[in-house]
Amino acid sequence: MRGRNSAKGERAGKSVSMNCNACNDVAQLRHFEISCSRGFAAMAGFVAVLIAALRAIGVSVSAMAAGFLGARLGIISPQAQKSMAAISMNILIPSLLFTRIIYCDQCNQHLAQCTRCSPFIDILCNSWVLILLPFVVVGIGVFLGKLTAVLTAAPSSFSKGTICAIAFGNSTGLPIVLLTVISQSAASLTPSKQLDPLQHLPVYLMLYPVLQWSIGSWLLADTAGPQAEAVDNDPEISEVESIPSSEASLAQTNKHKCCLRVLQELRNVLQQALTPPVLGALLGLLVGFTPVRAWLVDLRDQDNDAPLQWFYAGLYKLGDAAVPVNLLILGSSLAKGADFHALPCRVGLGIAFSKLILMPGFMVLIVYGLIRIIPNKGYSLWLVALVVSCTPTANNVAVMAQNGGQSKEGMATAIFLQYLFAPICVTLSLAAFIQLLSSDWFLPPV
């Protein structure tokens, strides 16, 4: 009996063991199916991001190609390039920055479901970190630029250009295209996330243009000679230097000269900082906080019937022309091809590596830390913070270089090399950003 019972027990144990093994096999099969489905979804998402990035880069390259052909055929002469640069800096870019800062989507006129425009103060409260982020982005760029200039032995005539090429990325035209297309792709991958990145981008653009056009113009402008000459030829200083050199008068003279030099330096700095693009951005900030914004854009029912909507629409059209005109200028500057005499190849490759690879890597680490400090876990907010770090050098940096008398060929070559690598580097960065922001360990759920 005992033998029979033990045999039955063994058979029952084997049966239970086989059932458990079968259950484990089914569980493993289901886990494999889920992993495969996730893998296919991730692959589909990567392909969508790849197409979006290539489309955005393709738009820029096609406009640059038109400028390239125009210069090669003699349609865009050097004098025309300078005139286009002046028009862009003094009219088009200020209009672009002003209108984007106070923008409100006029969607009710199309009889579509319309998201109400948030008051300016609410947008700032939800996205306040983007107001301060330009200081971080530009600071990292200046650090990497100086490091790149030293490691690549950049020529002294382009050491400051190296800094600007890394510190100031394309923050308007390319990010708008990328955020628009990628938000549509990301929405299918992360349907639970609310995606409105273009609402946050103007907050970043509030101070970034001020830093770009003030620090960038100051770095690229060769003002040492004119400043010294202006101070030395100042009639007040000449008159002061003719005072008899007694001890009391000499001390007063030195004090007077010091004050005049400080005032002269302050005036030169303000002239470099308060460029038309900076004034356009500051004016947009001022209007955004006042009732004047409602006169220019319809905030009440968003059907395009504000009293001065026609005036805003005209400025908006001028702003639309800024990006293509800058791309035409850049393309025409590349008509002679990459000028490795103006910019050594090692420096150009170093700039591309720092701007397209190191810069996004640093920003991923910074955003990871900020997410754990700042309570706002909005997907779109951090998407903007990451995307603005992975774009090539801003096209208007070439405009600043030309207006500042610097080597526009060297700057154009640096930008040209970045656009050669941008389809690969920007695509990989964007795919990484979407993957990270979709992961709970990087961006915890709200």
C-alpha positions, 0 to 999 in steps of 0.5 A: 500500500505504501509503495502504491501511495508513494507511486501515486504521490510521485505521479501527482508531483510530476503532474503538478510539476508539468502543469507548472512548467506549462504555466511558466512556458505560457507566461514566458511566451506572453512576456516574449509577445509583449516584448516583441510588440514593444520592440515593434512599437519602439522601432515604429516610433524611431522610424517616425522620429527619423522621418520627422527629423529628416523632413525638418532638416530637408526644409532647411537644406532646400532653402540653403540650396536656393541661396547656394544656386543664386550665388553661383549664378550671380543672382545674389551678389556679395552686396546683395548678401550684405543688404539681405543681412541688414534687412534680416537683422533690423526688420525680419528677426525683430518682427519674428521674435515680437510676434512669437512671444505674444502669439495666440492661436486664432483657431475659432475662425476655422470652426475647429475645437480651439484651446483657449489661450492662457494669460501671459502670466499663467504661461510664465508660471507653468514654464518659468524654468524655460525663462532661466534655461537660456542662461544654462544653455548659453553657459554650457555652450560658452564652456564647450566653445572655449574648451573646443577652441583650446583643444582644436587650436582654433586660430585667434581670428576665430576663437570667439567665433568657435564659442558663438558657434557652439553657444547659440543654436537654432532656437526658432525656425528648426525647433518649431518644425521639429516640435510640430512634427515630432509632437504628432509622432510622440502623441501616438507613442505616448497618448497619455501625455498632453503635448503642446510644445509650441506653447512653451517655446515662446517662453524660452525665446523671451531671454534667449534672443537677448543673450544671443544678440547681446553676448554674441554681438559683443563677442563677434564685433571687433570693437577694441580698436574703435573704442580705444580710438573713440576714447583717445580722440574724445575732446573732453579727454584731450581737454582734461589731459591739458590741465597742469599736472599738479598733484590735486589736478592730476588726481582729478584728471585721472578720476575724470578720465576713468569715469569717461572711459567707464561711460564710454565702455558702458555706451559701447556695451549697450550699443552691442546689447540693445540690437534690433532683435533684442529690442523686438524681444523686450518689446514683446515681453512688455506688450505681453504683460499689458492689455496691449496684447489683446489689441493685437491678438484676439484673446477673448474668442480667438476669431481674429478680430482684435482691433489691431489684428491687421497690424499684428498679421503684417508683422507676423508675415515679416517674421515668417520671412526671417527664417528663409531669408537667413537660410538664403544668406547662409546658402549663398555664403556657402557658394564657394564651398567649405573654406578650410582656410578660413576654418581648419577642418579640425576646428569645424569637426570639433564644433560639430562634435561639441554642438551636436553630441556633447551639448545634448548629452549635457542637457539630458543630465541637467534636465534629469536633475531639474525634473527631480527638483521642479514639481512640473512634470509636463512632457512638452515643457521638458521636450522643449528644454531638450530640443533647443539643445540639439540643433545646429548653430543659429543661421543668424550667427552668420548674419552677426558675423557679417555685420560684425566684420568677422569671418563669415566664411569661417562661420558659414563653413562651421554651420555647413559641416554641422548640417552635414551631420545633422540628419544623423545626430539630430535624429538620434538625439530626438529619438533619445529624447522621446524615449527618455521622456516616455520612461517613468524612471526619467520623467515620473508620471504626474 
